[in-house]
Amino acid sequence: MRYAWINAHKKTWPVALMCDVLGVSASGFAQHYWRKAKPICPATRGIRRRISDDTLLAHMRIIQAEAKGEYGWPRMWEALHAKAQRVGKERVRKTMKRYGIVACGKRKFVVTTDSKHHLPVADNLLARDFSPSAPNRVWTSDITYIATGEGWLFLTAVIDLFSRQIVGWSMSSHMRTSVVTDALQMAWFKRRPSSGLVFHSDRGSQYCSHEFQQLLTGYAMKSSM
């Protein structure tokens, strides 16, 4: 059923996108339809039929995937008309509400560094010397954010400045201290560096926290900010 729908709309949408959104195998579709073409009956050519609910829903999900989840019902209705799918505004609104197709608000910037705190701040031991002479001498770390369909995810990476290799990382839906301690623990278990390694970060509350600083001390690392 889904293969047939994809085959009927392959001139309108990218096949790979339709397969991904509808949850079917692109290779399976290719095996079934790579040489098949559905003939158009001359008697029905040019006759406008009411789009079915399943077809409308499939179009909506593909449009929303292309728009990265940004469309509400007005823009969805416009996009459907641009694809020659004639459907009423109220039907579009009700269908989106029924199947939970909602617009995700765009948020272009997320603050990941909270430096307005009263925790102790380490000295800058790195002094802009970004070229250590050997591995496991200087590690640096930062938190970044990734937009997903279910909200923001926060990624912490620990990088060895000598090789620029990621030696530890952690991902979470929050920015509590564990997002940085987990990344540091992964890096330590992978590398087991000698004492005296300089760990350079920003002055964010996660890195300045007592929990993270105690972990650095336990690993015989020097904090730099």
C-alpha positions in Angstrom: 0.0 0.0 0.0 2.7 2.5 1.0 4.9 1.4 -2.0 2.0 2.1 -4.3 1.5 5.5 -2.8 5.2 6.4 -3.1 5.2 5.2 -6.7 2.2 7.3 -7.5 3.9 10.5 -6.1 7.5 10.0 -7.1 7.4 12.9 -9.5 6.2 15.2 -6.7 8.5 14.2 -3.8 12.0 12.7 -3.5 11.6 8.9 -3.2 14.2 8.7 -0.4 12.3 11.3 1.7 9.0 9.6 1.2 10.4 6.2 2.2 12.0 7.8 5.3 8.9 9.6 6.4 6.5 6.7 5.8 8.9 4.2 7.4 9.5 1.9 4.4 12.6 0.5 2.8 13.9 2.5 -0.1 15.7 -0.6 -1.5 12.4 -2.6 -1.3 10.6 0.1 -3.2 13.3 0.0 -5.9 13.0 -3.7 -6.3 9.3 -3.6 -6.7 8.8 -0.5 -8.9 12.0 0.2 -10.8 10.5 -0.8 -14.1 6.8 -0.5 -13.4 4.8 2.5 -14.5 1.1 2.8 -13.7 -0.8 3.6 -16.9 -3.1 6.5 -16.9 -6.6 5.8 -18.0 -7.7 8.3 -20.7 -11.2 8.2 -19.4 -10.1 9.5 -16.0 -7.5 12.0 -17.2 -8.2 15.5 -15.9 -10.9 14.4 -13.5 -10.3 16.0 -10.1 -11.0 13.7 -7.2 -11.2 14.4 -3.4 -7.9 13.6 -1.8 -8.2 10.7 0.7 -7.4 11.1 4.3 -4.4 8.8 4.1 -3.0 10.6 1.1 -3.5 14.0 2.7 -1.7 12.8 5.9 1.2 11.4 3.9 1.6 14.7 2.0 1.5 16.6 5.3 4.1 14.5 6.9 6.5 14.9 4.0 5.9 18.6 3.8 6.6 18.9 7.5 9.8 16.8 7.2 11.0 19.1 4.4 10.2 22.2 6.4 11.9 20.7 9.5 8.7 20.9 11.5 8.2 24.6 11.1 4.8 24.7 9.4 1.5 25.5 11.2 -1.7 24.9 9.3 -1.8 28.1 7.2 1.7 27.4 5.7 0.8 23.7 5.4 -2.3 24.6 3.4 -0.2 26.9 1.1 2.4 24.1 0.6 -0.3 21.6 -0.3 -1.8 23.9 -2.9 1.7 24.5 -4.3 1.8 20.7 -4.8 -1.5 20.8 -6.6 -3.3 19.2 -3.7 -6.6 21.1 -3.5 -8.0 20.8 0.0 -9.8 23.2 2.3 -8.1 25.2 5.1 -10.4 23.8 7.8 -9.7 20.2 6.7 -6.0 20.9 6.9 -6.3 22.4 10.4 -8.4 19.5 11.7 -6.1 16.8 10.2 -3.0 18.4 11.7 -4.7 18.6 15.1 -6.0 15.0 14.9 -2.6 13.5 14.1 -0.5 15.8 16.3 1.3 17.6 13.4 2.4 20.9 15.1 4.8 23.7 14.3 8.0 23.6 16.3 9.0 27.1 17.3 12.3 28.2 15.9 14.9 29.0 18.6 18.1 30.1 17.0 20.3 30.5 20.1 20.6 28.7 23.4 22.8 29.9 26.2 25.1 27.1 27.3 27.6 29.1 29.5 26.3 30.5 32.8 29.2 32.5 34.1 27.1 34.6 36.5 27.7 32.5 39.6 29.7 32.7 42.8 31.8 29.5 42.3 35.6 29.7 42.2 37.1 30.3 38.8 40.4 28.7 37.8 43.3 30.7 36.3 44.0 30.5 32.6 46.9 28.1 32.5 46.7 27.6 28.7 47.5 31.2 27.9 46.4 30.7 24.3 49.1 28.0 23.7 47.0 25.7 21.5 49.8 23.5 20.4 51.0 21.1 23.1 54.1 19.0 22.4 52.5 15.6 23.1 49.1 13.9 23.6 47.4 13.9 26.9 49.0 17.2 28.0 46.1 19.5 27.4 42.4 18.7 27.0 39.8 21.2 26.3 36.0 21.0 26.5 32.8 22.9 25.7 29.0 22.4 25.6 27.0 22.9 22.5 23.4 22.3 21.6 21.5 20.4 18.9 17.9 20.9 17.8 15.9 17.8 17.4 12.2 17.0 16.8 11.8 16.3 20.5 13.6 19.5 21.7 17.2 20.6 22.4 20.0 18.1 23.2 23.2 19.3 24.8 26.5 17.8 23.8 29.7 18.0 25.8 33.0 17.1 24.0 36.5 16.7 25.4 39.2 17.2 22.9 42.9 16.4 23.1 44.6 19.6 21.7 47.6 17.7 20.4 45.7 15.5 17.9 42.4 17.5 17.9 40.7 14.1 18.6 37.5 13.8 20.7 38.5 11.6 23.6 35.2 11.8 25.6 31.7 13.0 25.1 28.3 13.1 26.7 24.8 14.0 25.5 21.8 14.9 27.5 18.5 16.8 27.4 19.7 19.0 30.3 22.8 21.1 31.2 23.3 19.9 34.7 26.8 19.1 36.0 26.6 15.4 35.0 26.7 16.4 31.3 30.4 17.5 31.8 31.4 14.9 34.4 30.2 12.1 32.2 32.3 13.3 29.3 35.4 13.7 31.5 35.0 10.2 32.9 34.8 8.7 29.4 37.9 10.5 28.4 39.8 9.4 31.5 38.8 5.7 31.1 39.9 5.8 27.5 43.2 7.6 27.9 44.3 7.2 31.6 46.6 10.2 31.3 49.5 10.9 33.6 49.1 13.5 36.4 49.4 17.2 35.6 47.2 17.3 32.5 45.7 20.7 31.9 41.9 20.7 31.4 40.8 23.9 29.8 37.2 25.1 29.6 35.0 28.2 29.8 33.8 29.6 33.1 30.4 27.9 33.0 28.8 26.8 36.2 29.1 23.1 35.2 32.9 23.3 34.9 33.2 25.5 38.1 31.0 23.2 40.2 32.5 21.5 43.2 31.6 18.1 41.8 33.5 18.6 38.5 36.5 20.2 40.3 36.7 17.3 42.7 36.7 14.9 39.8 39.6 16.8 38.2 41.5 16.7 41.5 40.9 12.9 41.8 42.3 12.5 38.3 45.3 14.7 39.2 44.4 17.2 36.5 44.8 21.0 36.6 41.8 23.2 35.9 42.3 26.1 33.4 39.6 28.6 32.4 
